[in-house]
Every structure is written in structure tokens, then in C-alpha cells.
Amino acid sequence: MAQTLIERQLLLCACASLEAQGDLERLDPAIRRALDGGVTVNELKEAFSQLYAYMGFPRSLNALSTLEKVLADREAQGVIDNEGKPWTRPAVWDNADQALKQGTEVQTRLTGKPFNYDFCPQDDYYLKSHLFGDIFAGDQLSASDRELVTVAALSSLKGVEPQLAAHKAGAVNMGNTKEQVDELCAWLSDNGYSQVDSAADANAGAWPKGNPNDVYAQYFTGDSHLAPIAPANLPEGAKTVSNYANVTFEPGCRNNWHIHHGAHQILICVSGRGWYQEWGRPAIALKPGMIIDIPAEVKHWHGAQKDSWFQHLTTHVATGGEQSNEWLEHVTDEQYSRVGE
């Protein structure tokens, strides 16, 4: 049975997530909960400073400043916080060659194989010598906890999917189980610390995920979720479009080929990355802000890309005659794998 994460790890990762978002208002109470839950002062300092390499100095310094203010406030109230293990200057800081050597070893362990970014030698050196050498040489956090902190931070940002995927794999290589990494991402989402509605990817946005789409599950490959969108309270007589819903597709999920009779369907893409394809035509890559107007009587399917969650709003506009959906065959794995070629 997979080992579960302890409260200290989760609370530390919550702080990392909020640092990444720059949400200082929520970071203050999160730091207090972390300190009360067994996270030491020096562990928080280490996590906040490490993340400058991923989030930039402004958010790192803001998080450290918030920590400093929280500690001062708690001290004034008579609270004695656990400083933790005394901080010591890593020896590699005084030996650039050793930092490069040690960082290369750490990066190789994290990625599972030697990695050389020959396209940009500068970044290759910064990664090896500074991030995985100088920064990872600190002894306040274990290698496994460092990667959980990084995953938590990257899970809270959009547009960093490749880095998130790499560090999720790296978290396993550094001593966590895959189940623990998935548990962390799900916990961050369920508790509102990240913008992710999944354990899989950072693409799902702040739109409601809803409940498992069990009623229509037979017409989908993979898991989807459905959240009806209620119309706002409008003045009497105001016109509104009814029957909007948000559909969330987990990575790789897609619906069957199908046809709308008596109505055209409108998709409003709100987060993540997806696909739309009409029968006999190339697939169209979907991203937030795109609107797809699907004519009545056209055979088509839509869903998520293989490495991304995807959400769209959907509604139907009558074109005359009886309205119905005709569900057809599944989009096979072979068909799906060839999309985008």
C-alpha cells in the first residue's frame, strides 16, 4: 500500500502554492497553519528561497517578507516557533567546480538520465551548477520534499505544463511514490490552493469541474465531469440562453463521434487544451478563448489533448425540427493518437 503524505508536507506545499500565485493574503494564515502543523521556520525559508529559481525573486522575497511579519506577530503574542535545524552555508558555494559536479549528479537522478541543454549552454550551466548544485545543496529539506514543493508551485501556474510533468516524474525519482504525487495535486485542488482540478495537470482552470459525468460516461473514452451553469438573476423580461454547462475532460478523454439533430452546438473553450474534429476533416487544436460553432447534422467529436485537462462551456441553439443527439462509435486509440499529425 502506498505511503500517504503527512500533514507537515501538505502544509509546506500549500505555502509553496500560494507563493507561486503571489497570493499573500492567503499565504499569511497558511504560514501560521504550517508552523502550528510541524513545519519549521527554516524549512519555510528554504522552500520560499528555492522557489525563486522557478517563480522569480519578487514572489520569493514577498513570501519571505510575509513569513518575517508572521513570525514577528506570533512572537509578540508569546508564541515560540520551532526554528528547526540550524542553517549552515553549503560547502559547494565556495567551490564552483564542485557545485557543477554535484548539481549534474542531482539533475541526472531527478531526470532519470543525463540531461544536457545544448541549445542554450547558459541555462544548462545555471541548472546544473546553481539550481541543482547551489540551491539543492541546502540541508533543510530532503530531496523528496524539495520536489513536492516544486510540484506544488508549478501546479499553481498556467503555461508550465512541460516543467510540471518533468518535476512530477522527478518527485518520484527523488523518493516519493507516484500515488503520493497524485495525492498532493488532488489535495491542493480540493482545498483551493491551486488552480488545478486534478492530480494530472495544471491546465484545468477555475471554472467549476462539477460531478463525474456518469449519465453520459458510456459515450466517452476516459473520465469527464459535468457542471450545469445556472443563469444569473436577471430583471423580469430579460432574455437569456438556457442549458449552458461546463464539461471538463481529463487528459486523453474524448467523447464519441456524434451528430446533433435539430440544433447546432456552441463550444466556448475556457481552459486547458483540446481537440475538435469533424468527419473527414483535420482536427482543430482548441485553447481558451476559442469558440466553435458546430452545424447541425455534422458528425464530430471533441475532447482533451493527451497531456492536458480541457474545459469548455457548451449550449445548443435550435435550428428547427426535433432536437436529439445521435451518439455513434468511439474515437479509437489509433484515431486519437494520429490527431495533429
C-alpha positions in Angstrom: 0.0 0.0 0.0 1.3 3.4 -0.9 2.5 5.6 1.9 0.4 8.8 2.3 1.8 12.3 2.8 2.0 13.6 6.3 0.4 16.9 7.4 3.7 18.7 7.6 4.4 18.0 3.9 0.9 19.1 2.8 1.0 22.4 4.8 4.5 23.2 3.4 3.3 22.6 -0.1 0.2 24.8 0.5 2.6 27.7 1.3 4.6 26.9 -1.9 1.4 27.0 -4.0 0.4 30.4 -2.6 3.9 31.8 -3.1 3.7 30.8 -6.7 0.3 32.6 -7.1 1.6 35.7 -5.3 -1.5 35.4 -3.0 0.0 37.0 0.1 -3.4 37.5 1.7 -3.9 33.7 1.9 -0.2 33.0 2.5 -0.3 34.6 5.9 -2.8 32.2 7.5 -1.3 29.3 5.5 2.1 30.0 7.1 0.5 30.1 10.6 -1.1 26.7 9.9 2.1 25.3 8.7 4.0 26.5 11.8 1.4 25.0 14.0 1.4 21.8 12.0 5.1 20.9 12.4 6.8 22.9 9.6 9.9 24.6 10.9 10.9 28.2 10.3 14.0 27.2 8.4 12.1 24.7 6.2 9.8 27.6 5.1 12.8 29.8 4.5 14.4 27.1 2.4 11.2 26.4 0.4 10.5 30.1 -0.3 14.1 30.8 -1.3 14.3 27.7 -3.5 11.3 28.7 -5.5 12.9 32.0 -6.6 14.5 29.8 -9.3 11.0 28.9 -10.6 8.9 31.9 -9.7 11.4 34.8 -9.6 12.8 36.9 -6.9 9.8 39.2 -6.4 7.5 36.3 -5.3 10.2 34.7 -3.3 11.0 37.9 -1.4 7.3 38.6 -0.9 6.8 35.2 0.6 9.9 35.6 2.9 8.7 39.1 3.9 5.2 37.6 4.8 7.0 34.9 6.9 9.0 37.5 8.7 5.9 39.5 9.6 4.0 36.4 10.7 7.0 35.4 13.0 7.1 38.9 14.5 3.4 38.9 15.2 3.5 35.4 16.8 6.5 36.4 18.9 4.6 39.4 20.1 1.8 37.1 21.2 4.2 34.9 23.1 4.3 32.1 20.5 7.7 30.3 20.3 8.1 28.8 16.8 10.4 25.9 16.1 13.4 27.2 14.1 14.4 23.7 13.1 17.8 22.6 12.1 20.4 25.4 12.2 21.2 26.8 8.8 24.7 26.2 7.5 26.4 27.5 4.5 26.8 24.7 1.8 30.4 23.9 1.1 29.7 23.9 -2.7 29.1 27.7 -2.5 32.8 28.1 -2.2 33.7 25.7 -5.0 32.2 26.3 -8.4 33.6 23.1 -9.9 32.2 21.0 -7.0 28.8 22.7 -7.4 28.7 21.9 -11.1 29.7 18.2 -10.4 27.2 17.8 -7.6 24.4 19.5 -9.5 25.0 17.4 -12.5 24.6 14.3 -10.3 21.4 15.6 -8.7 19.9 16.5 -12.1 20.7 13.1 -13.5 19.0 11.4 -10.6 16.0 13.7 -10.9 15.5 13.3 -14.6 16.4 9.6 -14.6 19.2 10.1 -17.2 21.9 12.6 -18.1 20.4 15.8 -19.4 22.3 18.4 -21.4 20.6 21.5 -22.7 23.0 22.1 -25.6 20.6 24.6 -27.3 21.4 27.1 -24.5 24.7 26.4 -22.7 24.0 29.2 -20.3 20.8 27.7 -18.9 22.4 24.3 -18.9 25.1 25.7 -16.6 22.6 27.6 -14.4 20.5 24.5 -13.9 23.4 22.2 -13.1 25.6 24.5 -11.1 23.2 26.8 -9.4 19.7 25.2 -9.1 20.7 21.6 -8.6 24.1 22.4 -7.2 24.0 25.5 -5.0 20.3 25.5 -4.1 19.7 21.8 -3.7 22.8 21.6 -1.5 20.9 23.1 1.4 20.1 20.6 4.1 16.8 22.0 5.4 14.7 19.9 3.1 15.1 16.4 1.9 15.3 15.7 -1.8 11.8 14.2 -1.8 10.3 17.2 0.0 12.1 19.7 -2.4 10.4 18.1 -5.4 7.0 18.1 -3.7 7.4 21.8 -3.0 8.3 22.4 -6.7 5.4 20.3 -7.9 3.0 22.3 -5.7 4.3 25.6 -7.0 4.2 24.6 -10.7 0.7 23.1 -10.2 -0.5 26.6 -9.4 0.7 28.2 -12.6 -0.6 28.0 -16.2 1.7 27.6 -19.2 4.4 25.5 -17.4 3.0 22.1 -18.3 6.3 20.6 -19.6 8.1 21.6 -16.4 5.3 20.3 -14.2 5.3 16.9 -15.9 9.1 16.7 -15.6 9.0 17.5 -11.9 6.2 15.1 -11.2 8.4 12.4 -12.6 11.3 13.9 -10.8 9.4 13.8 -7.5 9.1 10.0 -7.9 12.8 9.7 -8.8 13.7 11.6 -5.7 11.9 9.2 -3.3 8.2 9.8 -3.5 5.7 7.4 -4.9 3.5 8.3 -7.9 0.5 7.9 -5.7 1.9 10.5 -3.3 2.5 12.9 -6.1 -1.1 12.5 -7.4 -2.4 12.7 -3.8 -0.6 16.1 -3.4 -2.0 17.6 -6.6 -5.5 16.4 -5.7 -5.2 17.8 -2.2 -4.1 21.2 -3.4 -7.0 21.3 -5.8 -9.6 20.0 -3.3 -8.5 22.5 -0.7 -8.4 25.5 -3.1 -4.7 26.1 -3.1 -4.1 25.6 -6.7 -5.9 26.3 -9.9 -5.9 22.6 -10.8 -8.9 20.4 -10.7 -6.9 17.3 -11.0 -3.8 15.3 -9.9 -2.7 15.3 -13.5 -2.1 18.7 -14.9 -2.2 22.4 -14.4 -4.4 23.2 -17.4 -7.8 22.8 -15.7 -8.9 26.3 -14.7 -11.1 28.0 -12.1 -14.4 27.0 -13.9 -16.4 24.5 -11.8 -15.5 20.9 -12.5 -18.8 19.5 -11.3 -19.5 15.9 -10.7 -18.5 12.8 -12.6 -20.3 12.7 -15.9 -21.8 9.3 -15.1 -25.0 9.6 -17.2 -23.0 10.1 -20.4 -20.0 8.0 -19.4 -20.9 5.3 -22.0 -20.4 7.9 -24.8 -16.9 9.0 -23.6 -13.4 7.4 -23.6 -11.8 8.4 -20.3 -13.3 10.4 -17.5 -15.2 13.6 -17.8 -17.1 15.9 -15.4 -20.3 18.0 -15.8 -21.2 21.2 -14.1 -24.5 22.9 -15.2 -24.2 26.7 -15.3 -27.2 28.4 -13.8 -28.3 31.7 -15.4 -27.7 34.8 -13.3 -30.6 36.6 -11.6 -31.9 38.9 -14.3 -34.6 41.5 -14.4 -38.0 40.3 -15.4 -38.3 40.1 -19.1 -34.6 39.9 -19.8 -33.5 37.3 -22.3 -31.0 34.6 -21.5 -29.7 31.5 -23.1 -30.5 28.4 -21.1 -28.9 25.0 -20.8 -25.3 26.0 -20.5 -22.9 23.5 -18.9 -19.2 23.3 -18.3 -17.7 20.0 -19.4 -14.3 19.1 -18.0 -12.3 16.4 -19.8 -9.4 14.7 -18.1 -6.2 14.3 -20.1 -6.8 12.0 -23.1 -10.6 12.0 -22.6 -12.9 12.5 -25.6 -16.5 11.9 -26.5 -17.7 9.6 -29.2 -18.4 10.6 -32.7 -21.9 12.2 -32.6 -24.4 14.3 -34.5 -26.7 17.0 -33.2 -30.1 16.9 -35.0 -32.3 20.0 -35.0 -29.7 22.2 -33.3 -26.2 23.5 -33.7 -23.8 23.2 -30.7 -21.6 26.0 -29.5 -18.4 25.3 -27.6 -16.7 28.1 -25.7 -13.2 27.0 -24.7 -12.3 28.2 -21.2 -9.2 26.4 -20.0 -6.7 23.7 -21.0 -6.0 22.3 -24.4 -8.3 20.2 -26.5 -9.3 18.9 -29.9 -12.3 19.3 -32.2 -12.7 17.2 -35.4 -15.4 16.9 -38.0 -15.7 13.7 -40.0 -13.3 13.7 -43.0 -11.5 16.9 -41.9 -8.3 17.6 -39.9 -8.7 18.1 -36.2 -8.5 21.7 -34.8 -6.4 22.3 -31.7 -8.5 24.1 -29.0 -7.3 26.7 -26.4 -9.0 29.2 -24.1 -10.9 31.9 -25.9 -11.8 29.9 -29.0 -15.5 29.4 -30.0 -16.6 26.5 -32.1 -20.0 26.6 -33.8 -20.9 23.1 -34.8 -23.6 22.9 -37.5 -26.5 20.6 -37.1 -26.2 17.2 -38.9 -22.3 17.2 -38.8 -20.6 14.2 -37.4 -17.8 15.3 -35.0 -16.1 14.7 -31.6 -14.3 16.9 -29.1 -12.1 16.3 -26.0 -8.8 16.9 -24.3 -5.3 16.6 -25.6 -3.4 13.7 -24.2 -1.3 15.6 -21.8 -3.8 18.3 -20.7 -7.1 18.8 -19.0 -9.7 20.7 -21.0 -12.8 22.6 -20.2 -15.5 24.1 -22.4 -18.9 25.6 -22.0 -21.5 24.2 -24.2 -25.0 25.0 -25.3 -27.4 24.2 -28.2 -29.3 26.6 -30.4 -32.4 25.2 -32.1 -32.5 25.2 -35.9 -35.9 23.7 -36.4 -37.4 20.3 -36.1 -37.0 17.7 -33.3 -33.8 18.0 -31.3 -31.7 15.0 -30.4 -28.1 13.8 -30.1 -27.1 10.7 -32.1 -24.2 9.0 -30.4 -22.0 6.9 -32.7 -18.8 4.9 -32.4 -15.9 5.6 -30.1 -12.9 7.6 -31.3 -10.4 4.7 -31.2 -7.0 5.0 -29.6 -5.4 4.7 -33.1 -7.5 7.6 -34.4 -6.8 9.7 -31.4 -3.0 9.1 -31.5 -2.9 10.4 -35.1 -4.7 13.6 -34.3 -2.4 16.6 -35.0 -0.1 14.7 -37.4 
